Amino acid sequence: MTKTVLILEDEPLIAMLVETMVADMGLVPRTSTSIADAYRIADEERPAAALVDLHLWGRSGADIIRDLVQRGIPTAIMTGSNKDDVHSALAGIPMLEKPFQPEALELFLQPIREGVSS
């Protein structure tokens, strides 16, 4: 079974880097070009996990992050902000501080790769 990872990142170079890391882990990256497109992908494709930037096109990604988590999709926040700047409503959601190493991403995605649900 193909395991898709939704990537929502507004910086194209970062999105491409994350896509490569996800693919190198044997998963299928599915990069979204907008928040609306990410919702469509979540609805239609039910990704195995999601990686969402906290700051998207001048807006907060907090709402979609919370929505994906509520849908049961394991989600990690990608951000250049420090942990203290992340809204308390997102507490407990895994966070990858940019720039992050492939090992940090692999640690988050390992249960997905192994077929363990969160």
Beta strands, then each sheet from edge to edge (+ up, - down):
strand 1: 4-8
strand 2: 28-32
strand 3: 49-53
strand 4: 55-56
strand 5: 59-60
strand 6: 75-79
strand 7: 95-97
sheet 1: 2+ 1+ 3+ 6+ 7+
sheet 2: 4+ 5-
end
